[in-house]
Structures are given as C-alpha cells and as structure tokens.
Amino acid sequence: MATLERLGRVEEVTNDGRLIVTCDVLPDIGDVVFDSGLNRIGTVKRIFGPIDKPYASVTPDTDRGTPKMKGIEIFYKERQQNGKNKRRNRRD
C-alpha cells in the first residue's frame, strides 16, 4: 500500500452527512480518504474555497458522517491514473 499523506482536519459535518475538511494540500477529486487508524472513510467529491486555504467535501462510504468525526485528522491516497487522460501525438 502506498504511503498516506495528511489531507487536513474535519471542520464540519453537514446535514446530509458530508465532511467538510480544511486542506493542508490540494487533493484530486476521487482521492480515497482514511482516518488515522487507516480505516477508509470515503472519497473527495468537491474542492472549493480560496486557493491558499482550500476546503474539500468528502462523501463518507457509510450512510452519513457522524458529528463525532468533527476535529479528527484525515489522510488521503492519490488515485492511480489508468492512462485515459494521457495526451497522444497525432500526425496527419
């Protein structure tokens, strides 16, 4: 398993169960998110806010995030690209 990087801290749990995270680094949409015990929490669905201090919206794998998740540090693992986004040289 690849090493995990610290994503940030959960600032809020929304009414629909999403986790709002203050990010230390800028993740990609779709990156998998874990807690400090290496338990999978969910995936990054949206990035918003100012460029120098972005926020991420994380959709939990379970039905809803719980208020006790507020304040925990979370980590992420970058998705592996499968080559579909590569540019190809085309000659006419």
PyMOL Python script that loads the backbone (N, CA, C, O; Angstrom):
from pymol import cmd

cmd.read_pdbstr("""\
ATOM      1  N   MET A   1       0.842  -1.186   0.000  1.00  0.00           N
ATOM      2  CA  MET A   1       0.000   0.000   0.000  1.00  0.00           C
ATOM      3  C   MET A   1       0.879   1.239   0.000  1.00  0.00           C
ATOM      4  O   MET A   1       1.871   1.310   0.727  1.00  0.00           O
ATOM      5  N   ALA A   2       0.514   2.201  -0.809  1.00  0.00           N
ATOM      6  CA  ALA A   2       1.265   3.444  -0.877  1.00  0.00           C
ATOM      7  C   ALA A   2       1.119   4.208   0.427  1.00  0.00           C
ATOM      8  O   ALA A   2       0.169   4.008   1.184  1.00  0.00           O
ATOM      9  N   THR A   3       2.078   5.083   0.672  1.00  0.00           N
ATOM     10  CA  THR A   3       2.008   5.875   1.888  1.00  0.00           C
ATOM     11  C   THR A   3       0.881   6.890   1.793  1.00  0.00           C
ATOM     12  O   THR A   3       0.535   7.369   0.713  1.00  0.00           O
ATOM     13  N   LEU A   4       0.330   7.199   2.932  1.00  0.00           N
ATOM     14  CA  LEU A   4      -0.756   8.177   3.002  1.00  0.00           C
ATOM     15  C   LEU A   4      -0.182   9.546   3.339  1.00  0.00           C
ATOM     16  O   LEU A   4       0.810   9.662   4.058  1.00  0.00           O
ATOM     17  N   GLU A   5      -0.821  10.570   2.811  1.00  0.00           N
ATOM     18  CA  GLU A   5      -0.442  11.942   3.125  1.00  0.00           C
ATOM     19  C   GLU A   5      -1.556  12.586   3.928  1.00  0.00           C
ATOM     20  O   GLU A   5      -2.731  12.262   3.750  1.00  0.00           O
ATOM     21  N   ARG A   6      -1.181  13.501   4.813  1.00  0.00           N
ATOM     22  CA  ARG A   6      -2.181  14.191   5.630  1.00  0.00           C
ATOM     23  C   ARG A   6      -2.964  15.145   4.751  1.00  0.00           C
ATOM     24  O   ARG A   6      -2.385  16.000   4.080  1.00  0.00           O
ATOM     25  N   LEU A   7      -4.274  15.000   4.754  1.00  0.00           N
ATOM     26  CA  LEU A   7      -5.144  15.889   3.980  1.00  0.00           C
ATOM     27  C   LEU A   7      -5.509  17.114   4.800  1.00  0.00           C
ATOM     28  O   LEU A   7      -5.418  18.238   4.308  1.00  0.00           O
ATOM     29  N   GLY A   8      -5.921  16.912   6.042  1.00  0.00           N
ATOM     30  CA  GLY A   8      -6.316  18.038   6.878  1.00  0.00           C
ATOM     31  C   GLY A   8      -7.182  17.583   8.041  1.00  0.00           C
ATOM     32  O   GLY A   8      -7.104  16.439   8.488  1.00  0.00           O
ATOM     33  N   ARG A   9      -8.006  18.501   8.518  1.00  0.00           N
ATOM     34  CA  ARG A   9      -8.847  18.254   9.689  1.00  0.00           C
ATOM     35  C   ARG A   9     -10.312  18.487   9.321  1.00  0.00           C
ATOM     36  O   ARG A   9     -10.639  19.432   8.603  1.00  0.00           O
ATOM     37  N   VAL A  10     -11.183  17.618   9.820  1.00  0.00           N
ATOM     38  CA  VAL A  10     -12.617  17.768   9.581  1.00  0.00           C
ATOM     39  C   VAL A  10     -13.113  18.966  10.391  1.00  0.00           C
ATOM     40  O   VAL A  10     -13.006  18.989  11.617  1.00  0.00           O
ATOM     41  N   GLU A  11     -13.654  19.955   9.688  1.00  0.00           N
ATOM     42  CA  GLU A  11     -14.160  21.159  10.339  1.00  0.00           C
ATOM     43  C   GLU A  11     -15.643  21.061  10.656  1.00  0.00           C
ATOM     44  O   GLU A  11     -16.110  21.606  11.655  1.00  0.00           O
ATOM     45  N   GLU A  12     -16.379  20.363   9.799  1.00  0.00           N
ATOM     46  CA  GLU A  12     -17.835  20.334   9.965  1.00  0.00           C
ATOM     47  C   GLU A  12     -18.395  19.081   9.326  1.00  0.00           C
ATOM     48  O   GLU A  12     -17.822  18.540   8.382  1.00  0.00           O
ATOM     49  N   VAL A  13     -19.535  18.622   9.857  1.00  0.00           N
ATOM     50  CA  VAL A  13     -20.311  17.543   9.248  1.00  0.00           C
ATOM     51  C   VAL A  13     -21.644  18.160   8.847  1.00  0.00           C
ATOM     52  O   VAL A  13     -22.374  18.668   9.699  1.00  0.00           O
ATOM     53  N   THR A  14     -21.968  18.120   7.552  1.00  0.00           N
ATOM     54  CA  THR A  14     -23.181  18.771   7.063  1.00  0.00           C
ATOM     55  C   THR A  14     -24.419  17.954   7.414  1.00  0.00           C
ATOM     56  O   THR A  14     -24.313  16.814   7.868  1.00  0.00           O
ATOM     57  N   ASN A  15     -25.584  18.540   7.202  1.00  0.00           N
ATOM     58  CA  ASN A  15     -26.850  17.860   7.494  1.00  0.00           C
ATOM     59  C   ASN A  15     -27.038  16.593   6.665  1.00  0.00           C
ATOM     60  O   ASN A  15     -27.675  15.640   7.114  1.00  0.00           O
ATOM     61  N   ASP A  16     -26.481  16.587   5.450  1.00  0.00           N
ATOM     62  CA  ASP A  16     -26.622  15.396   4.607  1.00  0.00           C
ATOM     63  C   ASP A  16     -25.469  14.405   4.801  1.00  0.00           C
ATOM     64  O   ASP A  16     -25.364  13.428   4.059  1.00  0.00           O
ATOM     65  N   GLY A  17     -24.603  14.650   5.796  1.00  0.00           N
ATOM     66  CA  GLY A  17     -23.580  13.682   6.173  1.00  0.00           C
ATOM     67  C   GLY A  17     -22.214  13.863   5.543  1.00  0.00           C
ATOM     68  O   GLY A  17     -21.311  13.072   5.815  1.00  0.00           O
ATOM     69  N   ARG A  18     -22.034  14.869   4.716  1.00  0.00           N
ATOM     70  CA  ARG A  18     -20.718  15.092   4.111  1.00  0.00           C
ATOM     71  C   ARG A  18     -19.766  15.734   5.122  1.00  0.00           C
ATOM     72  O   ARG A  18     -20.185  16.472   6.014  1.00  0.00           O
ATOM     73  N   LEU A  19     -18.492  15.438   4.961  1.00  0.00           N
ATOM     74  CA  LEU A  19     -17.464  16.008   5.827  1.00  0.00           C
ATOM     75  C   LEU A  19     -16.813  17.181   5.105  1.00  0.00           C
ATOM     76  O   LEU A  19     -16.417  17.053   3.947  1.00  0.00           O
ATOM     77  N   ILE A  20     -16.700  18.317   5.776  1.00  0.00           N
ATOM     78  CA  ILE A  20     -16.015  19.484   5.232  1.00  0.00           C
ATOM     79  C   ILE A  20     -14.644  19.540   5.889  1.00  0.00           C
ATOM     80  O   ILE A  20     -14.527  19.624   7.111  1.00  0.00           O
ATOM     81  N   VAL A  21     -13.611  19.491   5.055  1.00  0.00           N
ATOM     82  CA  VAL A  21     -12.238  19.363   5.536  1.00  0.00           C
ATOM     83  C   VAL A  21     -11.432  20.593   5.144  1.00  0.00           C
ATOM     84  O   VAL A  21     -11.476  21.020   3.990  1.00  0.00           O
ATOM     85  N   THR A  22     -10.693  21.170   6.096  1.00  0.00           N
ATOM     86  CA  THR A  22      -9.715  22.209   5.800  1.00  0.00           C
ATOM     87  C   THR A  22      -8.462  21.502   5.322  1.00  0.00           C
ATOM     88  O   THR A  22      -7.866  20.726   6.069  1.00  0.00           O
ATOM     89  N   CYS A  23      -8.050  21.762   4.076  1.00  0.00           N
ATOM     90  CA  CYS A  23      -6.964  21.002   3.455  1.00  0.00           C
ATOM     91  C   CYS A  23      -5.596  21.636   3.680  1.00  0.00           C
ATOM     92  O   CYS A  23      -5.432  22.853   3.589  1.00  0.00           O
ATOM     93  N   ASP A  24      -4.619  20.781   3.977  1.00  0.00           N
ATOM     94  CA  ASP A  24      -3.224  21.204   4.034  1.00  0.00           C
ATOM     95  C   ASP A  24      -2.602  21.152   2.645  1.00  0.00           C
ATOM     96  O   ASP A  24      -1.714  21.942   2.325  1.00  0.00           O
ATOM     97  N   VAL A  25      -3.069  20.223   1.826  1.00  0.00           N
ATOM     98  CA  VAL A  25      -2.617  20.061   0.445  1.00  0.00           C
ATOM     99  C   VAL A  25      -3.848  19.976  -0.439  1.00  0.00           C
ATOM    100  O   VAL A  25      -4.957  19.773   0.055  1.00  0.00           O
ATOM    101  N   LEU A  26      -3.663  20.128  -1.733  1.00  0.00           N
ATOM    102  CA  LEU A  26      -4.784  20.092  -2.658  1.00  0.00           C
ATOM    103  C   LEU A  26      -4.953  18.671  -3.205  1.00  0.00           C
ATOM    104  O   LEU A  26      -4.112  18.198  -3.968  1.00  0.00           O
ATOM    105  N   PRO A  27      -6.034  17.993  -2.818  1.00  0.00           N
ATOM    106  CA  PRO A  27      -6.261  16.642  -3.330  1.00  0.00           C
ATOM    107  C   PRO A  27      -6.927  16.695  -4.697  1.00  0.00           C
ATOM    108  O   PRO A  27      -7.322  17.764  -5.164  1.00  0.00           O
ATOM    109  N   ASP A  28      -7.048  15.550  -5.328  1.00  0.00           N
ATOM    110  CA  ASP A  28      -7.806  15.436  -6.569  1.00  0.00           C
ATOM    111  C   ASP A  28      -9.190  14.909  -6.230  1.00  0.00           C
ATOM    112  O   ASP A  28      -9.367  14.210  -5.232  1.00  0.00           O
ATOM    113  N   ILE A  29     -10.157  15.240  -7.051  1.00  0.00           N
ATOM    114  CA  ILE A  29     -11.499  14.686  -6.876  1.00  0.00           C
ATOM    115  C   ILE A  29     -11.413  13.185  -7.121  1.00  0.00           C
ATOM    116  O   ILE A  29     -10.850  12.736  -8.119  1.00  0.00           O
ATOM    117  N   GLY A  30     -11.976  12.424  -6.203  1.00  0.00           N
ATOM    118  CA  GLY A  30     -11.944  10.970  -6.306  1.00  0.00           C
ATOM    119  C   GLY A  30     -10.880  10.309  -5.455  1.00  0.00           C
ATOM    120  O   GLY A  30     -10.841   9.082  -5.363  1.00  0.00           O
ATOM    121  N   ASP A  31     -10.002  11.107  -4.820  1.00  0.00           N
ATOM    122  CA  ASP A  31      -8.995  10.519  -3.934  1.00  0.00           C
ATOM    123  C   ASP A  31      -9.687   9.862  -2.745  1.00  0.00           C
ATOM    124  O   ASP A  31     -10.694  10.365  -2.248  1.00  0.00           O
ATOM    125  N   VAL A  32      -9.143   8.741  -2.296  1.00  0.00           N
ATOM    126  CA  VAL A  32      -9.704   7.991  -1.173  1.00  0.00           C
ATOM    127  C   VAL A  32      -9.183   8.592   0.132  1.00  0.00           C
ATOM    128  O   VAL A  32      -8.008   8.942   0.238  1.00  0.00           O
ATOM    129  N   VAL A  33     -10.077   8.710   1.128  1.00  0.00           N
ATOM    130  CA  VAL A  33      -9.757   9.349   2.401  1.00  0.00           C
ATOM    131  C   VAL A  33      -9.802   8.315   3.533  1.00  0.00           C
ATOM    132  O   VAL A  33     -10.691   7.464   3.576  1.00  0.00           O
ATOM    133  N   PHE A  34      -8.820   8.404   4.453  1.00  0.00           N
ATOM    134  CA  PHE A  34      -8.692   7.476   5.572  1.00  0.00           C
ATOM    135  C   PHE A  34      -8.577   8.235   6.884  1.00  0.00           C
ATOM    136  O   PHE A  34      -8.225   9.415   6.893  1.00  0.00           O
ATOM    137  N   ASP A  35      -8.874   7.557   8.004  1.00  0.00           N
ATOM    138  CA  ASP A  35      -8.629   8.149   9.314  1.00  0.00           C
ATOM    139  C   ASP A  35      -7.241   7.735   9.781  1.00  0.00           C
ATOM    140  O   ASP A  35      -6.519   7.065   9.043  1.00  0.00           O
ATOM    141  N   SER A  36      -6.855   8.122  10.991  1.00  0.00           N
ATOM    142  CA  SER A  36      -5.512   7.823  11.492  1.00  0.00           C
ATOM    143  C   SER A  36      -5.302   6.331  11.738  1.00  0.00           C
ATOM    144  O   SER A  36      -4.160   5.878  11.812  1.00  0.00           O
ATOM    145  N   GLY A  37      -6.374   5.565  11.864  1.00  0.00           N
ATOM    146  CA  GLY A  37      -6.275   4.117  12.033  1.00  0.00           C
ATOM    147  C   GLY A  37      -6.253   3.363  10.717  1.00  0.00           C
ATOM    148  O   GLY A  37      -6.401   2.141  10.698  1.00  0.00           O
ATOM    149  N   LEU A  38      -6.067   4.088   9.603  1.00  0.00           N
ATOM    150  CA  LEU A  38      -6.033   3.534   8.244  1.00  0.00           C
ATOM    151  C   LEU A  38      -7.348   2.887   7.829  1.00  0.00           C
ATOM    152  O   LEU A  38      -7.371   1.998   6.977  1.00  0.00           O
ATOM    153  N   ASN A  39      -8.448   3.340   8.441  1.00  0.00           N
ATOM    154  CA  ASN A  39      -9.781   2.889   8.050  1.00  0.00           C
ATOM    155  C   ASN A  39     -10.306   3.822   6.974  1.00  0.00           C
ATOM    156  O   ASN A  39     -10.253   5.042   7.126  1.00  0.00           O
ATOM    157  N   ARG A  40     -10.806   3.258   5.898  1.00  0.00           N
ATOM    158  CA  ARG A  40     -11.335   4.068   4.803  1.00  0.00           C
ATOM    159  C   ARG A  40     -12.582   4.817   5.269  1.00  0.00           C
ATOM    160  O   ARG A  40     -13.494   4.225   5.847  1.00  0.00           O
ATOM    161  N   ILE A  41     -12.609   6.125   5.011  1.00  0.00           N
ATOM    162  CA  ILE A  41     -13.746   6.959   5.390  1.00  0.00           C
ATOM    163  C   ILE A  41     -14.641   7.221   4.184  1.00  0.00           C
ATOM    164  O   ILE A  41     -15.858   7.061   4.267  1.00  0.00           O
ATOM    165  N   GLY A  42     -14.045   7.624   3.064  1.00  0.00           N
ATOM    166  CA  GLY A  42     -14.837   7.965   1.892  1.00  0.00           C
ATOM    167  C   GLY A  42     -13.964   8.487   0.769  1.00  0.00           C
ATOM    168  O   GLY A  42     -12.788   8.138   0.668  1.00  0.00           O
ATOM    169  N   THR A  43     -14.562   9.347  -0.095  1.00  0.00           N
ATOM    170  CA  THR A  43     -13.839   9.912  -1.228  1.00  0.00           C
ATOM    171  C   THR A  43     -14.080  11.416  -1.331  1.00  0.00           C
ATOM    172  O   THR A  43     -15.124  11.924  -0.920  1.00  0.00           O
ATOM    173  N   VAL A  44     -13.096  12.110  -1.886  1.00  0.00           N
ATOM    174  CA  VAL A  44     -13.198  13.551  -2.125  1.00  0.00           C
ATOM    175  C   VAL A  44     -14.150  13.762  -3.297  1.00  0.00           C
ATOM    176  O   VAL A  44     -13.938  13.211  -4.377  1.00  0.00           O
ATOM    177  N   LYS A  45     -15.198  14.558  -3.088  1.00  0.00           N
ATOM    178  CA  LYS A  45     -16.186  14.814  -4.135  1.00  0.00           C
ATOM    179  C   LYS A  45     -16.108  16.223  -4.702  1.00  0.00           C
ATOM    180  O   LYS A  45     -16.463  16.449  -5.859  1.00  0.00           O
ATOM    181  N   ARG A  46     -15.642  17.181  -3.888  1.00  0.00           N
ATOM    182  CA  ARG A  46     -15.649  18.573  -4.337  1.00  0.00           C
ATOM    183  C   ARG A  46     -14.546  19.332  -3.620  1.00  0.00           C
ATOM    184  O   ARG A  46     -14.253  19.065  -2.455  1.00  0.00           O
ATOM    185  N   ILE A  47     -13.931  20.286  -4.326  1.00  0.00           N
ATOM    186  CA  ILE A  47     -12.920  21.164  -3.740  1.00  0.00           C
ATOM    187  C   ILE A  47     -13.400  22.593  -3.954  1.00  0.00           C
ATOM    188  O   ILE A  47     -13.821  22.950  -5.054  1.00  0.00           O
ATOM    189  N   PHE A  48     -13.337  23.412  -2.905  1.00  0.00           N
ATOM    190  CA  PHE A  48     -13.845  24.774  -3.007  1.00  0.00           C
ATOM    191  C   PHE A  48     -13.095  25.679  -2.051  1.00  0.00           C
ATOM    192  O   PHE A  48     -12.291  25.212  -1.244  1.00  0.00           O
ATOM    193  N   GLY A  49     -13.354  26.967  -2.141  1.00  0.00           N
ATOM    194  CA  GLY A  49     -12.733  27.941  -1.252  1.00  0.00           C
ATOM    195  C   GLY A  49     -11.538  28.614  -1.886  1.00  0.00           C
ATOM    196  O   GLY A  49     -11.274  28.429  -3.074  1.00  0.00           O
ATOM    197  N   PRO A  50     -10.807  29.400  -1.098  1.00  0.00           N
ATOM    198  CA  PRO A  50      -9.654  30.129  -1.630  1.00  0.00           C
ATOM    199  C   PRO A  50      -8.509  29.179  -1.996  1.00  0.00           C
ATOM    200  O   PRO A  50      -8.371  28.100  -1.419  1.00  0.00           O
ATOM    201  N   ILE A  51      -7.707  29.596  -2.947  1.00  0.00           N
ATOM    202  CA  ILE A  51      -6.609  28.761  -3.435  1.00  0.00           C
ATOM    203  C   ILE A  51      -5.577  28.480  -2.349  1.00  0.00           C
ATOM    204  O   ILE A  51      -5.050  27.370  -2.269  1.00  0.00           O
ATOM    205  N   ASP A  52      -5.283  29.476  -1.512  1.00  0.00           N
ATOM    206  CA  ASP A  52      -4.251  29.291  -0.491  1.00  0.00           C
ATOM    207  C   ASP A  52      -4.740  28.487   0.722  1.00  0.00           C
ATOM    208  O   ASP A  52      -3.914  28.022   1.507  1.00  0.00           O
ATOM    209  N   LYS A  53      -6.033  28.312   0.896  1.00  0.00           N
ATOM    210  CA  LYS A  53      -6.579  27.528   2.012  1.00  0.00           C
ATOM    211  C   LYS A  53      -7.855  26.822   1.549  1.00  0.00           C
ATOM    212  O   LYS A  53      -8.957  27.197   1.949  1.00  0.00           O
ATOM    213  N   PRO A  54      -7.698  25.786   0.694  1.00  0.00           N
ATOM    214  CA  PRO A  54      -8.892  25.139   0.130  1.00  0.00           C
ATOM    215  C   PRO A  54      -9.617  24.243   1.127  1.00  0.00           C
ATOM    216  O   PRO A  54      -9.063  23.835   2.149  1.00  0.00           O
ATOM    217  N   TYR A  55     -10.851  23.957   0.803  1.00  0.00           N
ATOM    218  CA  TYR A  55     -11.680  23.022   1.546  1.00  0.00           C
ATOM    219  C   TYR A  55     -12.054  21.881   0.610  1.00  0.00           C
ATOM    220  O   TYR A  55     -12.101  22.053  -0.608  1.00  0.00           O
ATOM    221  N   ALA A  56     -12.316  20.728   1.182  1.00  0.00           N
ATOM    222  CA  ALA A  56     -12.779  19.583   0.405  1.00  0.00           C
ATOM    223  C   ALA A  56     -14.048  19.040   1.033  1.00  0.00           C
ATOM    224  O   ALA A  56     -14.200  19.026   2.255  1.00  0.00           O
ATOM    225  N   SER A  57     -14.950  18.598   0.183  1.00  0.00           N
ATOM    226  CA  SER A  57     -16.159  17.924   0.630  1.00  0.00           C
ATOM    227  C   SER A  57     -15.929  16.432   0.417  1.00  0.00           C
ATOM    228  O   SER A  57     -15.653  15.988  -0.697  1.00  0.00           O
ATOM    229  N   VAL A  58     -16.045  15.667   1.497  1.00  0.00           N
ATOM    230  CA  VAL A  58     -15.807  14.223   1.447  1.00  0.00           C
ATOM    231  C   VAL A  58     -17.130  13.504   1.671  1.00  0.00           C
ATOM    232  O   VAL A  58     -17.833  13.757   2.649  1.00  0.00           O
ATOM    233  N   THR A  59     -17.456  12.605   0.750  1.00  0.00           N
ATOM    234  CA  THR A  59     -18.654  11.788   0.899  1.00  0.00           C
ATOM    235  C   THR A  59     -18.250  10.491   1.591  1.00  0.00           C
ATOM    236  O   THR A  59     -17.457   9.722   1.048  1.00  0.00           O
ATOM    237  N   PRO A  60     -18.793  10.238   2.792  1.00  0.00           N
ATOM    238  CA  PRO A  60     -18.422   9.020   3.520  1.00  0.00           C
ATOM    239  C   PRO A  60     -18.943   7.766   2.825  1.00  0.00           C
ATOM    240  O   PRO A  60     -19.961   7.805   2.134  1.00  0.00           O
ATOM    241  N   ASP A  61     -18.233   6.652   3.016  1.00  0.00           N
ATOM    242  CA  ASP A  61     -18.672   5.366   2.476  1.00  0.00           C
ATOM    243  C   ASP A  61     -19.928   4.878   3.186  1.00  0.00           C
ATOM    244  O   ASP A  61     -20.776   4.225   2.578  1.00  0.00           O
ATOM    245  N   THR A  62     -20.048   5.196   4.476  1.00  0.00           N
ATOM    246  CA  THR A  62     -21.255   4.821   5.214  1.00  0.00           C
ATOM    247  C   THR A  62     -22.363   5.796   4.846  1.00  0.00           C
ATOM    248  O   THR A  62     -22.135   6.739   4.090  1.00  0.00           O
ATOM    249  N   ASP A  63     -23.549   5.578   5.370  1.00  0.00           N
ATOM    250  CA  ASP A  63     -24.688   6.419   5.014  1.00  0.00           C
ATOM    251  C   ASP A  63     -24.472   7.891   5.357  1.00  0.00           C
ATOM    252  O   ASP A  63     -24.794   8.769   4.556  1.00  0.00           O
ATOM    253  N   ARG A  64     -23.934   8.160   6.531  1.00  0.00           N
ATOM    254  CA  ARG A  64     -23.771   9.542   6.981  1.00  0.00           C
ATOM    255  C   ARG A  64     -22.520   9.677   7.831  1.00  0.00           C
ATOM    256  O   ARG A  64     -22.128   8.755   8.547  1.00  0.00           O
ATOM    257  N   GLY A  65     -21.901  10.848   7.736  1.00  0.00           N
ATOM    258  CA  GLY A  65     -20.835  11.165   8.667  1.00  0.00           C
ATOM    259  C   GLY A  65     -21.455  11.484  10.013  1.00  0.00           C
ATOM    260  O   GLY A  65     -22.579  11.982  10.070  1.00  0.00           O
ATOM    261  N   THR A  66     -20.762  11.213  11.072  1.00  0.00           N
ATOM    262  CA  THR A  66     -21.311  11.482  12.391  1.00  0.00           C
ATOM    263  C   THR A  66     -20.649  12.718  12.986  1.00  0.00           C
ATOM    264  O   THR A  66     -19.502  13.020  12.657  1.00  0.00           O
ATOM    265  N   PRO A  67     -21.349  13.433  13.850  1.00  0.00           N
ATOM    266  CA  PRO A  67     -20.770  14.626  14.468  1.00  0.00           C
ATOM    267  C   PRO A  67     -19.477  14.343  15.227  1.00  0.00           C
ATOM    268  O   PRO A  67     -18.657  15.246  15.390  1.00  0.00           O
ATOM    269  N   LYS A  68     -19.275  13.123  15.692  1.00  0.00           N
ATOM    270  CA  LYS A  68     -18.039  12.832  16.430  1.00  0.00           C
ATOM    271  C   LYS A  68     -16.820  12.785  15.512  1.00  0.00           C
ATOM    272  O   LYS A  68     -15.694  12.701  16.002  1.00  0.00           O
ATOM    273  N   MET A  69     -17.015  12.837  14.190  1.00  0.00           N
ATOM    274  CA  MET A  69     -15.897  12.914  13.245  1.00  0.00           C
ATOM    275  C   MET A  69     -15.299  14.320  13.202  1.00  0.00           C
ATOM    276  O   MET A  69     -14.186  14.514  12.713  1.00  0.00           O
ATOM    277  N   LYS A  70     -16.036  15.285  13.712  1.00  0.00           N
ATOM    278  CA  LYS A  70     -15.563  16.669  13.699  1.00  0.00           C
ATOM    279  C   LYS A  70     -14.277  16.792  14.516  1.00  0.00           C
ATOM    280  O   LYS A  70     -14.209  16.365  15.668  1.00  0.00           O
ATOM    281  N   GLY A  71     -13.258  17.388  13.888  1.00  0.00           N
ATOM    282  CA  GLY A  71     -11.990  17.614  14.565  1.00  0.00           C
ATOM    283  C   GLY A  71     -10.931  16.542  14.332  1.00  0.00           C
ATOM    284  O   GLY A  71      -9.779  16.730  14.720  1.00  0.00           O
ATOM    285  N   ILE A  72     -11.291  15.427  13.710  1.00  0.00           N
ATOM    286  CA  ILE A  72     -10.283  14.387  13.506  1.00  0.00           C
ATOM    287  C   ILE A  72      -9.402  14.725  12.308  1.00  0.00           C
ATOM    288  O   ILE A  72      -9.839  15.395  11.372  1.00  0.00           O
ATOM    289  N   GLU A  73      -8.157  14.256  12.349  1.00  0.00           N
ATOM    290  CA  GLU A  73      -7.258  14.416  11.223  1.00  0.00           C
ATOM    291  C   GLU A  73      -7.524  13.293  10.239  1.00  0.00           C
ATOM    292  O   GLU A  73      -7.727  12.143  10.627  1.00  0.00           O
ATOM    293  N   ILE A  74      -7.522  13.644   8.957  1.00  0.00           N
ATOM    294  CA  ILE A  74      -7.724  12.609   7.952  1.00  0.00           C
ATOM    295  C   ILE A  74      -6.593  12.643   6.933  1.00  0.00           C
ATOM    296  O   ILE A  74      -5.906  13.650   6.765  1.00  0.00           O
ATOM    297  N   PHE A  75      -6.425  11.529   6.272  1.00  0.00           N
ATOM    298  CA  PHE A  75      -5.331  11.321   5.340  1.00  0.00           C
ATOM    299  C   PHE A  75      -5.909  10.868   4.003  1.00  0.00           C
ATOM    300  O   PHE A  75      -7.060  10.437   3.931  1.00  0.00           O
ATOM    301  N   TYR A  76      -5.104  10.969   2.947  1.00  0.00           N
ATOM    302  CA  TYR A  76      -5.614  10.553   1.644  1.00  0.00           C
ATOM    303  C   TYR A  76      -4.557   9.786   0.867  1.00  0.00           C
ATOM    304  O   TYR A  76      -3.358   9.874   1.134  1.00  0.00           O
ATOM    305  N   LYS A  77      -5.048   9.040  -0.094  1.00  0.00           N
ATOM    306  CA  LYS A  77      -4.194   8.290  -1.003  1.00  0.00           C
ATOM    307  C   LYS A  77      -4.614   8.697  -2.404  1.00  0.00           C
ATOM    308  O   LYS A  77      -5.792   8.623  -2.756  1.00  0.00           O
ATOM    309  N   GLU A  78      -3.637   9.131  -3.209  1.00  0.00           N
ATOM    310  CA  GLU A  78      -3.962   9.565  -4.554  1.00  0.00           C
ATOM    311  C   GLU A  78      -4.418   8.398  -5.405  1.00  0.00           C
ATOM    312  O   GLU A  78      -3.907   7.284  -5.291  1.00  0.00           O
ATOM    313  N   ARG A  79      -5.394   8.678  -6.263  1.00  0.00           N
ATOM    314  CA  ARG A  79      -5.849   7.662  -7.209  1.00  0.00           C
ATOM    315  C   ARG A  79      -4.769   7.427  -8.243  1.00  0.00           C
ATOM    316  O   ARG A  79      -4.030   8.345  -8.599  1.00  0.00           O
ATOM    317  N   GLN A  80      -4.678   6.207  -8.724  1.00  0.00           N
ATOM    318  CA  GLN A  80      -3.727   5.901  -9.781  1.00  0.00           C
ATOM    319  C   GLN A  80      -4.413   6.149 -11.115  1.00  0.00           C
ATOM    320  O   GLN A  80      -5.511   5.651 -11.366  1.00  0.00           O
ATOM    321  N   GLN A  81      -3.762   6.912 -11.952  1.00  0.00           N
ATOM    322  CA  GLN A  81      -4.314   7.180 -13.279  1.00  0.00           C
ATOM    323  C   GLN A  81      -4.128   5.947 -14.150  1.00  0.00           C
ATOM    324  O   GLN A  81      -3.084   5.298 -14.094  1.00  0.00           O
ATOM    325  N   ASN A  82      -5.115   5.626 -14.940  1.00  0.00           N
ATOM    326  CA  ASN A  82      -5.041   4.435 -15.769  1.00  0.00           C
ATOM    327  C   ASN A  82      -4.701   4.736 -17.219  1.00  0.00           C
ATOM    328  O   ASN A  82      -4.869   3.876 -18.083  1.00  0.00           O
ATOM    329  N   GLY A  83      -4.234   5.922 -17.492  1.00  0.00           N
ATOM    330  CA  GLY A  83      -3.780   6.252 -18.827  1.00  0.00           C
ATOM    331  C   GLY A  83      -4.822   6.901 -19.716  1.00  0.00           C
ATOM    332  O   GLY A  83      -4.495   7.310 -20.830  1.00  0.00           O
ATOM    333  N   LYS A  84      -6.052   7.009 -19.272  1.00  0.00           N
ATOM    334  CA  LYS A  84      -7.082   7.587 -20.126  1.00  0.00           C
ATOM    335  C   LYS A  84      -6.910   9.086 -20.309  1.00  0.00           C
ATOM    336  O   LYS A  84      -7.413   9.645 -21.284  1.00  0.00           O
ATOM    337  N   ASN A  85      -6.215   9.747 -19.400  1.00  0.00           N
ATOM    338  CA  ASN A  85      -6.050  11.193 -19.507  1.00  0.00           C
ATOM    339  C   ASN A  85      -4.778  11.593 -20.240  1.00  0.00           C
ATOM    340  O   ASN A  85      -4.472  12.781 -20.342  1.00  0.00           O
ATOM    341  N   LYS A  86      -4.035  10.619 -20.752  1.00  0.00           N
ATOM    342  CA  LYS A  86      -2.788  10.935 -21.443  1.00  0.00           C
ATOM    343  C   LYS A  86      -3.083  11.560 -22.796  1.00  0.00           C
ATOM    344  O   LYS A  86      -4.034  11.185 -23.482  1.00  0.00           O
ATOM    345  N   ARG A  87      -2.250  12.516 -23.161  1.00  0.00           N
ATOM    346  CA  ARG A  87      -2.369  13.099 -24.490  1.00  0.00           C
ATOM    347  C   ARG A  87      -1.618  12.214 -25.456  1.00  0.00           C
ATOM    348  O   ARG A  87      -0.600  11.619 -25.103  1.00  0.00           O
ATOM    349  N   ARG A  88      -2.104  12.128 -26.640  1.00  0.00           N
ATOM    350  CA  ARG A  88      -1.453  11.316 -27.657  1.00  0.00           C
ATOM    351  C   ARG A  88      -1.055  12.198 -28.838  1.00  0.00           C
ATOM    352  O   ARG A  88      -1.780  13.112 -29.231  1.00  0.00           O
ATOM    353  N   ASN A  89       0.094  11.902 -29.377  1.00  0.00           N
ATOM    354  CA  ASN A  89       0.524  12.633 -30.573  1.00  0.00           C
ATOM    355  C   ASN A  89      -0.205  12.080 -31.778  1.00  0.00           C
ATOM    356  O   ASN A  89      -0.241  10.868 -31.989  1.00  0.00           O
ATOM    357  N   ARG A  90      -0.775  12.949 -32.552  1.00  0.00           N
ATOM    358  CA  ARG A  90      -1.457  12.534 -33.774  1.00  0.00           C
ATOM    359  C   ARG A  90      -0.801  13.222 -34.959  1.00  0.00           C
ATOM    360  O   ARG A  90      -0.581  14.433 -34.961  1.00  0.00           O
ATOM    361  N   ARG A  91      -0.507  12.449 -35.921  1.00  0.00           N
ATOM    362  CA  ARG A  91       0.078  13.016 -37.132  1.00  0.00           C
ATOM    363  C   ARG A  91      -0.913  12.884 -38.267  1.00  0.00           C
ATOM    364  O   ARG A  91      -1.525  11.835 -38.467  1.00  0.00           O
ATOM    365  N   ASP A  92      -1.056  13.965 -39.003  1.00  0.00           N
ATOM    366  CA  ASP A  92      -1.990  13.938 -40.143  1.00  0.00           C
ATOM    367  C   ASP A  92      -1.337  13.402 -41.384  1.00  0.00           C
ATOM    368  O   ASP A  92      -1.980  13.312 -42.430  1.00  0.00           O
TER     369      ASP A  92
END
""", "prot")
cmd.dss("prot")
cmd.show_as("cartoon", "prot")
cmd.util.cbc("prot")
cmd.orient("prot")
